[in-house]
Amino acid sequence: MLDFGTISPAAIAARLAEDNQVLVAEIAGKPVGMLELKAGRHIAMLFVTPSLQNQGVGKALINAAFELATEQSVTVSASLPSVGAYQKYGFELAGKVAESDGLVYQPMEASLP
């Protein structure tokens, strides 16, 4: 089962009412990953079922987001434990570690071809 953290279905619906897209990866009809792309340029959420991490699900979602991007670069405010994964996806550090509403994150950016 995909763990969306504290994001409820109602919260996802509200986010979709904005200029956001939610991509869902499925295997055998079951959701195994999701990514939210805000305003065609910022990854706001990326979740992959823990047992399927490091098996290409996140990379497929990132690639799909890159195809949908409306800007020449895509940004993410990466949680510190996820920085290495985003670097594997082609993101680079884009500033100093920061904090917002108690969440510590690393700004990152990927330039698109």
Rosetta blueprint (number, residue, H / E / L):
1 M L
2 L L
3 D L
4 F L
5 G L
6 T L
7 I L
8 S L
9 P H
10 A H
11 A H
12 I H
13 A H
14 A H
15 R H
16 L H
17 A L
18 E L
19 D L
20 N E
21 Q E
22 V E
23 L E
24 V E
25 A E
26 E E
27 I E
28 A L
29 G L
30 K E
31 P E
32 V E
33 G E
34 M E
35 L E
36 E E
37 L E
38 K E
39 A L
40 G L
41 R L
42 H E
43 I E
44 A E
45 M E
46 L E
47 F E
48 V E
49 T L
50 P H
51 S H
52 L H
53 Q L
54 N L
55 Q L
56 G L
57 V H
58 G H
59 K H
60 A H
61 L H
62 I H
63 N H
64 A H
65 A H
66 F H
67 E H
68 L H
69 A L
70 T L
71 E L
72 Q L
73 S E
74 V E
75 T E
76 V E
77 S E
78 A E
79 S E
80 L H
81 P H
82 S H
83 V H
84 G H
85 A H
86 Y H
87 Q H
88 K H
89 Y L
90 G L
91 F L
92 E E
93 L E
94 A L
95 G L
96 K L
97 V L
98 A E
99 E E
100 S E
101 D L
102 G L
103 L E
104 V E
105 Y E
106 Q E
107 P E
108 M E
109 E E
110 A E
111 S E
112 L L
113 P L
